[in-house]
Amino acid sequence: MNTANQPLVSIIIAVYNAEKYLAEAIDSAIGQTWGNKEIIIVDDGSTDGSLAVAKGYENSRVKVFSQENQGASAARNKGLKEATGEYIQFLDADDLLSANKIEAQMNLLETLPGYLAICGTIHFENGTDPSGLAIQHEWFSEGSNDPADFLVKLYGGSFLNPGYCGMVTIHSWLTPKNIIDKAGLFNEMRNPDDDGEFFCRVVLASNGIVYADKAINYYRKFSDNSNTLSGQRHYAALRNILKSTDLKAANLLAHTGKPEAKLVMSRLYHENAYSFYPKFVDLSREAERKAKALAPGFKYNPYHHGFPLRLSKIIGWKAVRYLQYLKNK
């Protein structure tokens, strides 16, 4: 393929103890049909053989860096600082891209300055082959010319409309580097929602979002994710989740005065309060206070069906949550 006139795409792979999966992720990056690309691998202090796997691929187009363990956000920021591409593709070390992913999105972005591109996601269980799984196109397949409205729907989910369920994974996005420069780097606090807070700023710095319906990203699911950042439930991680919600609220509400925006952010705070309770009561109370400040009349109930819903209507969701906590403990 003639790459002379193609913009350069930087594929950034942050790695921490992903020796079992890294080669497959790198192969999916190398196999992209978009010809003009560089691959930047940042090993974040792995203690397994991840760095050796990455070094095995190193050449003029595959650059490998290593740093002391600082977290995924710091590794991605290192990748951004080393990237020379006009567009950025993030890829977690245990996930995959379809071969046409970048090309399909670039064909759209080259005609839409200031836009971001997303695509559909196939979730697959670790140890299974995702190639035969069908993709389900969700509500965001329609794209959006209103970044703030896009986030309201994303954060509101089925609470706003049953059709607004779903998630946008970090490797679904293809992002012009100049939009990231405008939005700022990842916040480097260790946070299970680091990419969510980052892309809140990126989306709001864009002109809109376009969807590539032929592109696919593959998201690996683990039956036990307690050792991953997203599975951590210790105090510092949950405190940073709350900080992430604070930043999302501040950024979104600075861009829109729609009542729905306050409502969906109130809902996110309520979900934080539920998630933190009863293990960390102080965090739960802080989240609930912020939720009520945004939407005083909103009556939150995390239970939607069955016996927990019926019981919560009698004794309240906190009492039900506490009973569940005691049972699980």
C-alpha positions as CSV (number, residue, x, y, z in Angstrom):
1,M,0.0,0.0,0.0
2,N,1.3,3.4,-0.9
3,T,1.6,5.3,2.4
4,A,3.2,8.5,1.1
5,N,0.1,10.6,1.4
6,Q,-1.4,8.9,4.5
7,P,-1.4,10.7,7.8
8,L,0.6,8.8,10.4
9,V,-1.3,6.9,13.1
10,S,0.4,6.2,16.4
11,I,-0.9,3.0,18.2
12,I,-0.1,3.3,21.9
13,I,0.0,0.0,23.9
14,A,0.3,0.4,27.7
15,V,1.5,-2.9,29.2
16,Y,1.6,-4.2,32.8
17,N,2.0,-8.0,33.3
18,A,0.3,-9.0,30.1
19,E,2.8,-11.5,28.9
20,K,0.1,-14.1,27.9
21,Y,-1.8,-11.7,25.7
22,L,0.7,-9.0,24.5
23,A,1.9,-10.7,21.3
24,E,-1.7,-11.1,20.1
25,A,-2.4,-7.4,20.8
26,I,0.8,-6.3,19.0
27,D,0.0,-8.6,16.0
28,S,-3.4,-7.0,15.7
29,A,-1.7,-3.5,15.6
30,I,0.9,-4.6,13.1
31,G,-1.8,-6.2,10.9
32,Q,-3.8,-3.0,10.5
33,T,-4.5,-2.4,6.8
34,W,-3.7,1.3,7.3
35,G,-0.2,1.4,6.1
36,N,1.3,4.6,7.7
37,K,1.5,3.7,11.4
38,E,3.9,3.5,14.3
39,I,3.5,1.3,17.3
40,I,4.6,2.6,20.7
41,I,4.7,0.1,23.5
42,V,5.2,1.3,27.1
43,D,5.9,-1.3,29.7
44,D,4.8,0.0,33.1
45,G,7.2,-1.9,35.3
46,S,6.0,-5.4,34.5
47,T,7.3,-8.2,36.7
48,D,6.6,-11.0,34.2
49,G,8.0,-11.4,30.7
50,S,6.0,-8.6,29.0
51,L,9.0,-6.4,28.3
52,A,10.8,-9.3,26.7
53,V,7.8,-10.0,24.5
54,A,7.7,-6.3,23.4
55,K,11.4,-6.2,22.8
56,G,11.0,-9.1,20.4
57,Y,9.0,-6.9,18.1
58,E,11.2,-3.8,18.3
59,N,12.2,-2.2,15.0
60,S,12.0,1.2,13.3
61,R,8.2,1.1,13.3
62,V,7.7,-0.6,16.7
63,K,9.2,1.5,19.6
64,V,9.5,0.0,23.1
65,F,9.9,2.0,26.3
66,S,10.1,0.9,29.9
67,Q,9.4,2.8,33.1
68,E,8.9,2.1,36.8
69,N,5.4,1.1,37.7
70,Q,3.3,4.3,37.7
71,G,-0.1,3.2,36.4
72,A,-1.8,2.9,33.1
73,S,-2.5,6.6,32.7
74,A,1.2,7.4,33.2
75,A,2.2,4.8,30.6
76,R,-0.3,6.2,28.1
77,N,1.0,9.7,28.7
78,K,4.5,8.4,28.1
79,G,3.2,7.0,24.8
80,L,1.6,10.3,23.9
81,K,4.8,12.2,24.5
82,E,6.7,9.8,22.3
83,A,4.1,9.7,19.5
84,T,4.8,11.5,16.3
85,G,1.4,10.6,14.6
86,E,-1.4,13.0,13.6
87,Y,-3.9,10.4,15.0
88,I,-3.8,8.3,18.2
89,Q,-5.1,4.8,18.7
90,F,-4.9,3.4,22.2
91,L,-4.9,-0.4,22.7
92,D,-4.8,-2.2,26.0
93,A,-2.3,-5.1,26.0
94,D,-4.9,-7.8,26.4
95,D,-7.4,-6.5,23.7
96,L,-7.5,-6.6,19.9
97,L,-8.4,-4.6,16.8
98,S,-10.0,-5.9,13.6
99,A,-7.5,-5.5,10.7
100,N,-9.6,-2.8,9.1
101,K,-10.3,-0.8,12.2
102,I,-8.0,2.2,11.7
103,E,-8.5,2.3,8.0
104,A,-12.3,2.4,8.2
105,Q,-12.1,5.2,10.8
106,M,-9.5,7.2,9.0
107,N,-11.6,7.1,5.8
108,L,-14.2,9.0,7.8
109,L,-12.0,11.3,9.9
110,E,-10.1,12.7,6.9
111,T,-13.3,14.3,5.7
112,L,-14.4,15.5,9.1
113,P,-11.9,17.8,10.8
114,G,-12.2,18.1,14.5
115,Y,-14.2,14.8,14.9
116,L,-13.5,11.7,16.8
117,A,-14.2,8.2,15.5
118,I,-15.6,5.2,17.4
119,C,-16.7,1.7,16.4
120,G,-18.5,-1.3,17.8
121,T,-17.2,-3.6,20.4
122,I,-17.2,-7.4,20.6
123,H,-16.8,-8.6,24.2
124,F,-15.3,-12.0,24.5
125,E,-14.4,-14.3,27.4
126,N,-10.7,-15.0,27.9
127,G,-9.7,-18.2,26.3
128,T,-12.4,-18.1,23.6
129,D,-12.1,-17.1,19.9
130,P,-13.9,-13.8,19.3
131,S,-13.7,-14.1,15.5
132,G,-17.1,-15.8,15.1
133,L,-19.0,-13.5,17.4
134,A,-21.5,-11.1,15.9
135,I,-21.3,-7.3,16.6
136,Q,-24.2,-5.5,18.1
137,H,-24.5,-1.9,16.9
138,E,-25.6,0.2,19.8
139,W,-27.2,3.7,20.1
140,F,-23.9,5.6,19.4
141,S,-23.7,4.0,16.0
142,E,-25.7,7.1,14.8
143,G,-22.8,9.3,15.8
144,S,-23.3,12.8,17.1
145,N,-22.7,16.5,16.2
146,D,-23.3,17.5,19.8
147,P,-20.5,16.3,22.1
148,A,-22.2,17.3,25.4
149,D,-25.4,15.5,24.4
150,F,-23.4,12.4,23.5
151,L,-21.9,12.3,27.0
152,V,-25.3,12.9,28.6
153,K,-26.7,9.8,26.8
154,L,-23.5,7.8,27.5
155,Y,-23.6,8.6,31.2
156,G,-27.4,8.4,31.5
157,G,-27.7,5.0,29.8
158,S,-30.9,3.1,30.3
159,F,-31.9,5.6,33.0
160,L,-32.6,8.1,30.2
161,N,-33.7,5.6,27.6
162,P,-33.6,1.8,27.4
163,G,-31.7,2.2,24.1
164,Y,-28.8,4.1,25.6
165,C,-27.1,1.1,27.3
166,G,-23.6,0.2,26.4
167,M,-20.0,1.4,26.8
168,V,-17.3,2.9,24.6
169,T,-14.0,1.1,25.2
170,I,-10.7,3.0,25.2
171,H,-9.6,1.2,22.0
172,S,-12.9,2.0,20.2
173,W,-11.7,5.6,19.7
174,L,-9.5,7.0,17.0
175,T,-8.5,10.5,18.0
176,P,-6.7,13.4,16.2
177,K,-3.7,14.3,18.2
178,N,-4.5,18.0,18.1
179,I,-7.8,17.3,20.0
180,I,-5.8,15.5,22.7
181,D,-3.4,18.5,22.9
182,K,-6.4,20.7,23.4
183,A,-8.0,18.4,26.0
184,G,-4.9,17.6,28.0
185,L,-3.1,14.4,29.0
186,F,-4.5,11.6,31.2
187,N,-4.9,12.4,34.9
188,E,-2.3,10.2,36.5
189,M,-4.1,9.3,39.7
190,R,-4.5,5.6,39.8
191,N,-8.1,5.3,38.8
192,P,-10.3,2.5,37.4
193,D,-12.1,5.2,35.3
194,D,-9.0,7.0,34.1
195,D,-10.0,6.6,30.4
196,G,-13.5,7.7,31.1
197,E,-12.4,11.0,32.6
198,F,-9.9,11.5,29.9
199,F,-12.3,11.0,27.1
200,C,-14.9,13.2,28.7
201,R,-12.5,16.1,28.1
202,V,-11.5,14.8,24.6
203,V,-15.1,14.5,23.5
204,L,-15.9,18.0,24.8
205,A,-12.9,19.3,22.9
206,S,-14.2,17.8,19.6
207,N,-16.7,18.9,17.0
208,G,-18.5,15.6,17.2
209,I,-18.3,11.8,16.9
210,V,-18.5,9.6,13.8
211,Y,-19.1,5.9,13.8
212,A,-17.3,3.4,11.6
213,D,-19.8,0.5,11.2
214,K,-17.3,-1.9,9.6
215,A,-14.6,-1.5,12.2
216,I,-14.4,-3.7,15.4
217,N,-12.5,-3.6,18.6
218,Y,-12.4,-6.7,20.8
219,Y,-12.6,-6.4,24.6
220,R,-11.3,-9.3,26.6
221,K,-13.3,-10.2,29.7
222,F,-11.9,-12.1,32.7
223,S,-13.9,-14.2,35.1
224,D,-11.8,-12.9,38.0
225,N,-10.5,-9.3,37.5
226,S,-9.6,-8.7,41.2
227,N,-6.0,-8.2,40.2
228,T,-6.7,-5.7,37.5
229,L,-7.1,-1.9,38.1
230,S,-10.8,-2.1,37.1
231,G,-11.3,-4.8,39.7
232,Q,-9.7,-3.0,42.6
233,R,-12.0,-2.0,45.5
234,H,-9.6,-0.5,48.0
235,Y,-10.0,2.9,49.5
236,A,-7.6,4.8,47.3
237,A,-9.1,3.4,44.1
238,L,-12.6,4.3,45.1
239,R,-11.6,7.8,46.3
240,N,-10.1,8.3,42.8
241,I,-13.3,7.1,41.2
242,L,-15.1,9.8,43.1
243,K,-12.6,12.4,42.0
244,S,-13.1,11.2,38.4
245,T,-16.8,11.8,38.8
246,D,-16.1,15.3,40.1
247,L,-14.0,16.1,37.0
248,K,-16.6,14.7,34.6
249,A,-19.3,16.8,36.3
250,A,-17.2,19.9,36.2
251,N,-16.3,19.5,32.6
252,L,-19.7,18.5,31.3
253,L,-21.7,21.1,33.3
254,A,-19.3,23.8,32.0
255,H,-20.4,22.9,28.5
256,T,-24.2,22.5,28.9
257,G,-26.9,23.8,31.1
258,K,-29.4,21.2,30.1
259,P,-31.3,19.8,33.2
260,E,-30.6,16.2,31.9
261,A,-26.9,16.8,32.4
262,K,-27.3,17.6,36.1
263,L,-29.6,14.6,36.4
264,V,-27.2,12.1,34.8
265,M,-24.3,13.4,36.9
266,S,-26.4,13.1,40.0
267,R,-27.1,9.5,39.0
268,L,-23.4,8.8,38.6
269,Y,-22.8,10.2,42.1
270,H,-25.6,8.0,43.5
271,E,-24.0,5.0,41.8
272,N,-20.7,5.9,43.4
273,A,-22.5,6.1,46.8
274,Y,-24.0,2.6,46.3
275,S,-20.7,1.1,45.1
276,F,-18.8,2.5,48.2
277,Y,-21.4,1.5,50.8
278,P,-21.1,0.1,53.4
279,K,-17.4,-0.6,53.3
280,F,-16.4,3.1,53.0
281,V,-19.2,5.1,54.5
282,D,-17.4,8.4,54.3
283,L,-17.0,8.2,50.6
284,S,-20.6,7.0,50.2
285,R,-21.9,10.0,52.1
286,E,-19.8,12.4,50.2
287,A,-21.0,11.0,46.9
288,E,-24.6,11.1,48.0
289,R,-24.3,14.7,49.2
290,K,-23.0,15.7,45.8
291,A,-25.7,13.8,44.0
292,K,-28.5,15.5,46.0
293,A,-26.9,18.9,45.4
294,L,-27.2,18.4,41.6
295,A,-30.8,17.0,41.6
296,P,-32.5,17.4,45.0
297,G,-35.8,15.8,43.8
298,F,-34.2,12.7,42.3
299,K,-35.2,9.5,44.1
300,Y,-32.5,7.0,43.5
301,N,-32.9,3.2,43.9
302,P,-30.2,0.9,42.6
303,Y,-32.6,-2.1,42.6
304,H,-34.8,-2.6,39.6
305,H,-36.6,-5.9,40.0
306,G,-37.2,-8.9,42.3
307,F,-37.0,-9.2,46.0
308,P,-34.3,-6.6,46.5
309,L,-36.5,-4.0,44.8
310,R,-39.5,-4.9,47.0
311,L,-37.5,-4.9,50.1
312,S,-35.7,-1.6,49.3
313,K,-39.1,0.1,49.1
314,I,-39.7,-0.9,52.7
315,I,-36.4,-0.5,54.4
316,G,-34.4,1.6,51.9
317,W,-31.6,0.6,49.6
318,K,-28.8,1.1,52.2
319,A,-30.3,-1.5,54.5
320,V,-30.6,-3.9,51.6
321,R,-27.1,-3.2,50.5
322,Y,-25.8,-3.8,54.0
323,L,-27.6,-7.1,54.3
324,Q,-26.0,-8.2,51.0
325,Y,-22.6,-7.1,52.2
326,L,-23.0,-9.2,55.4
327,K,-24.1,-12.2,53.3
328,N,-21.2,-11.9,50.9
329,K,-18.7,-11.3,53.7
